[in-house]
Amino acid sequence: MTIDQFNFAGKKAFVRVDFNVPLDENFNITDDTRMRAAMPTLKKILADGGSIIIGSHLGRPKGPTDKFSLKHIIKHLEELLGTSVQFADDCMGEQAAQKAAALKPGEVLLLENLRFYAEEEGKPRGLAEDASDDEKKAAKAAVKESQKEFTKKLASYANCYVNDAFGTAHRAHASTALIAKYFDKDNKMFGYLMEKEVKAVDKVLNDIHRPFTAIMGGSKVSSKIDIIENLLNKVDNLIIAGGMTYTFTKALGGKIGLSICEDDKLDLALDLLKKAKEKGVNLVLATDAKIADSFSNDANTQFCKVNEIPDGWEGLDIGPETEKLFADVIKGSKTILWNGPAGVFEFDNFTHGSRAIGEAVVEATKNGAFSLVGGGDSVACVNKFGLAGGVSYVSTGGGALLEAIEGKVLPGIAAINE
């Protein structure tokens, strides 16, 4: 069932959203992107004549705390929705059940932070550091048992379920995967945002127009190993950028000065180079770098060959030669996946490489390529440079997107498709 096919008239919909938004010290929302992304789904339900019970998490609380209360977002949520929003200050309390039962068409109820309960994540809390294995096992079993009741109670508030929280789709949590089992196939569905995310990931991994180029940035090879290995079975070109560059460069015998490097992953880097060659994948590495004499925006800088970085200096961005090399590969592509910047883009003096990549992706997209940008830093990049509107799709799901690219089945998606 798709959300467009479903008529919410007279229905109560439990909608799992991702309102895990950043708040400043005065509880003002500093970036409401995730809230705005859920509006089409929420407004469709209200326009149909349905009512909404909104469930979300905020932060990583270890129990109820004012700092992570969703009451702080009510005012802005009301502004975005253009209607008043009721609040249940305990997602499990009698008040929540009564308010949900009394909801009339067009009304909205926001539940308090689901993660105030350990049952949402299904992980025990408050265990002593010296707890024995048996105690840990017993605590885990107890949470799993009470998680069933927690999930059943949430499901009882509504007669249909909508998952619009792609950012948590890789977690088998109560409100993202387990709750879906309480609704039959005709009464559970993805929201518009989730639908778009699922389609974008499917297109980049399964509806490939070649050449397919993946740009992998970030500081650690170890955090991207599974993604890289999966992509080597799919891509024509794999561009390695960011801090990972220097692990590969050192593995090939280059001098990298003080550049970030995983010395225990040099053999892994060589193994990935070998696998790429065996599979006929063009693995593209930087040839020059913008180097600095300290990790600072105001450091002294110069350009040099990536494998000839002097002692006391470190690579913080790619150089002009590499910018052209990467851009030429990207512009010749028909499917593009970009995850991770080319340098320390948070420092204005080291944004040039990431901007050059972004501009090449935009140009390729103009010429008919499908481009997917995902992962927190890449999204921050395209937003910082004002390029988001020029790519095909910007994913809101960090960890979920990465696990999907690794080829994993995401529990939040599987639960709707079952």
C-alpha positions in Angstrom: 0.0 0.0 0.0 1.3 3.5 -0.9 0.4 6.6 1.0 -1.1 8.1 -2.2 -3.5 5.1 -2.5 -4.6 5.3 1.1 -7.5 7.4 2.3 -7.0 8.5 5.9 -10.6 9.8 6.3 -11.7 8.8 9.8 -8.5 7.0 10.5 -6.0 7.4 13.3 -2.5 7.2 11.9 0.6 6.5 14.0 3.3 8.3 12.1 7.0 7.6 13.0 9.0 10.7 12.1 12.6 11.7 12.6 12.3 14.9 14.6 15.8 14.4 16.1 16.6 18.1 15.4 19.5 20.1 16.9 18.5 22.5 19.7 20.6 25.3 21.1 21.0 26.0 24.9 17.7 27.9 24.9 15.9 25.0 23.1 15.6 26.8 19.8 15.7 24.6 16.8 18.9 25.4 14.8 18.0 23.3 11.7 14.4 22.2 11.0 15.2 20.3 7.8 14.0 17.0 9.2 10.7 18.5 10.4 10.0 20.2 7.1 10.8 16.9 5.3 7.9 15.2 7.1 5.3 17.9 6.3 4.0 16.4 3.0 3.1 13.2 4.8 1.5 14.8 7.8 -0.5 17.3 5.7 -1.8 14.6 3.4 -3.3 12.7 6.4 -4.9 15.8 7.7 -6.2 16.8 4.3 -7.9 13.4 3.9 -9.7 13.9 7.2 -7.5 11.7 9.4 -5.9 12.3 12.8 -2.2 11.8 13.7 -0.3 10.4 16.6 3.3 11.5 16.0 6.1 9.4 17.5 9.8 10.4 17.4 13.0 10.3 19.4 15.3 13.2 20.3 19.0 12.7 21.2 20.3 9.8 23.2 18.6 10.0 26.6 19.2 7.5 29.3 15.7 8.2 30.7 13.3 11.1 31.0 15.0 14.5 31.0 13.9 18.0 30.1 16.9 18.5 27.8 15.5 15.9 25.4 11.8 16.6 25.7 9.9 16.9 22.5 7.8 19.7 24.2 10.5 22.0 23.0 9.5 21.5 19.3 5.7 21.9 19.7 5.5 25.6 18.8 7.5 25.2 15.6 5.6 22.1 14.7 2.3 24.0 15.0 3.7 26.7 12.7 4.8 24.2 10.1 1.5 22.3 10.2 -0.7 25.4 10.5 -2.8 23.7 13.3 -2.6 23.2 17.1 -0.7 20.2 18.4 -1.7 18.3 21.6 1.1 16.8 23.7 1.3 13.6 25.8 4.1 14.0 28.3 4.6 10.3 28.6 4.3 8.1 25.5 3.1 5.2 27.6 1.0 6.9 30.2 -2.8 6.8 30.6 -2.9 10.4 29.4 -1.4 9.3 26.0 -4.0 6.5 25.6 -6.9 8.8 26.5 -5.7 11.6 24.2 -5.2 9.2 21.3 -8.7 7.7 21.9 -10.3 11.2 21.9 -8.6 12.5 18.8 -11.0 13.9 16.2 -10.4 14.1 12.4 -7.8 16.8 11.7 -6.3 16.7 15.2 -2.7 16.0 16.0 -1.1 14.4 19.1 2.7 14.5 19.7 4.0 11.8 22.0 6.9 12.5 24.4 10.3 11.2 23.3 10.0 7.4 22.7 13.6 6.9 23.8 12.8 7.9 27.4 11.9 4.2 27.6 14.7 1.6 27.2 12.1 -0.6 25.4 12.2 1.7 22.3 15.7 0.6 21.5 15.4 -2.8 23.3 18.7 -2.2 25.3 19.0 -2.5 29.0 20.0 0.6 31.0 21.5 1.3 34.4 23.6 -1.9 34.6 26.5 -1.7 36.9 29.9 -1.5 35.2 31.0 -4.7 36.9 27.8 -6.6 36.0 28.4 -10.2 35.2 27.5 -11.8 31.8 24.5 -13.5 33.4 23.2 -10.3 34.8 23.6 -8.6 31.4 21.9 -11.5 29.7 19.0 -11.4 32.2 18.6 -7.6 31.8 18.6 -7.9 28.0 15.9 -10.6 28.2 13.8 -8.5 30.5 13.9 -5.5 28.2 13.1 -7.6 25.2 10.1 -9.1 27.0 8.7 -5.6 28.2 9.5 -4.3 24.6 6.6 -6.4 23.3 4.1 -4.7 25.7 5.6 -1.3 24.9 5.2 -1.9 21.1 1.7 -3.3 21.5 0.6 -0.2 23.5 2.0 2.2 20.9 0.2 0.3 18.1 -3.1 0.4 20.1 -3.3 4.2 19.7 -4.0 3.9 15.9 -5.5 1.8 13.2 -2.9 2.5 10.5 0.9 3.0 10.6 3.1 5.3 8.5 6.9 5.1 8.7 8.5 8.4 7.5 11.8 8.1 9.4 14.4 6.8 7.0 17.1 8.1 9.3 16.2 5.3 11.8 15.3 2.6 9.2 18.5 0.6 10.0 17.4 0.1 13.6 15.0 -2.7 14.6 13.4 -0.5 17.2 9.9 -0.7 18.6 8.4 2.2 16.7 10.3 1.7 13.5 10.2 -2.1 12.8 8.4 -4.0 15.5 5.2 -1.9 15.6 4.5 -2.6 11.9 3.7 -6.3 12.7 0.5 -5.1 14.4 -0.9 -3.7 11.2 -1.8 -5.7 8.1 -0.4 -4.9 4.7 -3.3 -2.7 3.7 -2.8 -0.5 6.8 0.9 0.1 6.9 3.0 2.2 4.5 6.0 4.5 3.9 5.5 8.2 4.2 6.5 10.4 1.2 10.0 11.1 2.5 10.7 7.4 3.2 9.2 6.5 -0.2 11.6 8.9 -1.9 14.6 7.7 0.1 13.8 4.0 -0.8 13.4 4.8 -4.5 16.6 6.9 -4.6 18.7 4.2 -3.0 17.1 1.5 -5.2 17.8 3.6 -8.3 21.5 4.1 -7.5 22.1 0.5 -6.6 19.7 -1.4 -8.9 18.7 0.8 -11.8 22.3 1.8 -12.9 23.0 3.8 -16.0 26.7 3.5 -16.8 29.3 4.7 -16.1 28.5 4.5 -12.4 30.9 6.5 -10.2 31.0 6.5 -6.4 32.9 9.2 -4.5 33.9 8.0 -1.0 35.3 10.5 1.4 35.7 10.6 5.1 38.7 10.0 7.4 38.7 6.3 8.0 39.0 3.3 5.6 37.8 1.1 8.5 34.4 2.8 8.7 33.8 2.5 4.9 35.2 -1.0 4.3 31.9 -2.8 3.9 30.5 0.0 1.6 33.6 0.0 -0.6 33.6 -3.8 -0.9 30.0 -3.8 -1.9 30.5 -0.9 -4.4 33.4 -2.7 -6.1 30.8 -5.2 -7.4 28.7 -2.3 -8.9 30.7 0.7 -9.9 32.9 1.6 -12.9 34.8 4.3 -11.0 35.5 4.6 -7.3 37.0 7.9 -6.2 38.7 7.8 -2.8 38.8 11.2 -1.2 39.2 12.8 2.3 41.4 11.4 5.0 41.3 7.9 3.6 43.6 9.2 0.8 46.6 9.1 3.1 46.1 5.5 4.2 46.1 4.4 0.6 49.1 6.7 -0.3 51.2 5.4 2.6 50.3 1.8 1.7 51.7 2.5 -1.8 55.0 3.8 -0.2 54.3 7.5 -0.3 55.4 10.1 2.2 52.4 11.7 4.0 53.9 13.8 6.8 51.5 14.3 9.6 48.4 13.5 7.5 45.7 11.3 9.1 46.4 7.6 8.5 45.3 4.2 9.8 48.6 2.4 10.1 46.9 -0.8 10.9 44.8 -0.7 7.7 47.7 -0.4 5.1 47.3 -4.1 4.1 43.5 -3.6 3.8 44.1 -0.6 1.5 46.4 -2.7 -0.7 43.9 -5.5 -0.7 41.1 -3.1 -1.9 43.4 -1.8 -4.7 44.0 -5.4 -5.8 40.3 -6.2 -5.7 39.4 -3.1 -7.7 42.0 -4.2 -10.4 40.6 -7.7 -10.5 37.0 -6.5 -10.9 38.0 -3.9 -13.6 37.1 -0.9 -11.4 38.9 2.3 -12.0 40.0 3.3 -8.5 40.9 6.9 -8.5 43.3 8.4 -5.9 44.4 12.0 -5.4 47.7 13.0 -7.1 48.3 16.3 -5.2 47.2 17.9 -2.0 46.7 21.2 -0.3 48.8 20.8 2.8 49.1 22.8 6.1 51.6 23.1 8.9 48.9 22.8 11.5 45.2 21.6 11.8 43.8 25.1 11.5 42.0 27.4 9.1 44.8 29.9 9.5 47.7 27.5 9.0 50.4 28.2 6.4 49.5 26.2 3.2 51.1 25.0 0.0 50.4 22.4 -2.7 52.5 19.3 -3.3 52.4 15.8 -4.7 50.2 13.7 -2.4 53.1 11.2 -1.9 55.7 13.8 -1.1 54.3 15.6 1.9 57.1 17.1 4.0 57.6 16.2 7.7 55.5 18.5 9.9 52.9 19.1 7.3 49.5 17.4 6.7 47.0 17.1 3.8 43.8 18.9 4.5 42.3 19.1 1.0 43.0 17.9 -2.6 45.0 20.0 -5.0 44.1 21.5 -8.4 45.5 18.6 -10.4 43.3 16.2 -8.4 40.2 18.5 -8.7 40.5 18.2 -12.5 41.1 14.5 -12.4 38.1 13.8 -10.2 35.8 16.3 -12.1 36.6 14.7 -15.4 35.6 11.2 -14.1 32.4 12.6 -12.5 31.3 14.6 -15.6 31.6 11.5 -17.7 29.2 9.5 -15.4 25.5 8.7 -15.7 25.0 7.4 -12.1 26.8 9.2 -9.2 26.9 8.4 -5.4 28.7 10.9 -3.2 29.4 10.1 0.4 32.0 12.1 2.3 33.9 15.4 1.6 37.3 15.8 -0.1 38.9 17.7 2.7 38.3 19.6 6.0 35.4 21.6 4.5 34.5 23.0 7.9 37.6 25.3 7.5 36.9 27.8 4.7 40.4 27.6 3.4 40.0 23.9 2.7 36.6 23.8 1.0 37.9 24.1 -2.5 38.2 20.4 -3.3 34.7 19.5 -1.9 33.2 22.4 -3.8 34.9 21.3 -7.0 33.4 17.8 -6.6 30.0 19.2 -5.8 30.1 21.5 -8.9 31.1 18.5 -11.1 28.2 16.4 -9.7 25.8 19.3 -10.5 27.2 19.6 -14.0 26.8 15.8 -14.6 23.3 16.0 -13.3 22.4 18.8 -15.7 23.6 16.5 -18.5 21.3 13.7 -17.5 23.1 11.8 -14.7 21.3 10.6 -11.6 23.1 11.8 -8.5 22.5 10.8 -4.9 24.3 12.7 -2.1 24.2 11.2 1.4 25.9 11.1 4.7 25.9 14.0 7.1 29.1 15.7 5.9 28.3 15.5 2.2 24.8 16.9 2.9 26.4 19.7 4.9 28.7 20.3 2.0 26.1 20.7 -0.7 24.0 22.9 1.7 27.0 25.1 2.5 27.9 25.6 -1.1 24.2 26.1 -2.2 24.4 23.1 -4.5 21.6 20.9 -3.1 19.1 22.0 -5.7 21.4 20.9 -8.5 21.7 17.2 -7.6 19.0 14.5 -8.1 18.5 13.6 -4.5 19.9 14.5 -1.1 19.4 11.8 1.5 18.4 12.6 5.1 19.5 9.2 6.4 23.1 9.0 7.5 23.6 5.6 9.0 20.6 4.1 7.2 21.8 5.2 3.8 25.3 3.7 4.5 23.9 0.4 5.5 21.6 0.3 2.5 24.7 1.0 0.3 26.5 -1.9 2.1 23.7 -4.1 0.8 22.0 -4.7 4.1 18.3 -5.2 4.5 17.0 -2.3 6.7 14.5 -3.5 9.4 12.3 -0.4 9.1 11.9 -1.0 5.3 11.5 -4.8 5.6 8.7 -4.4 8.2 6.6 -2.4 5.8 7.2 -4.7 2.9 6.4 -7.9 4.8 
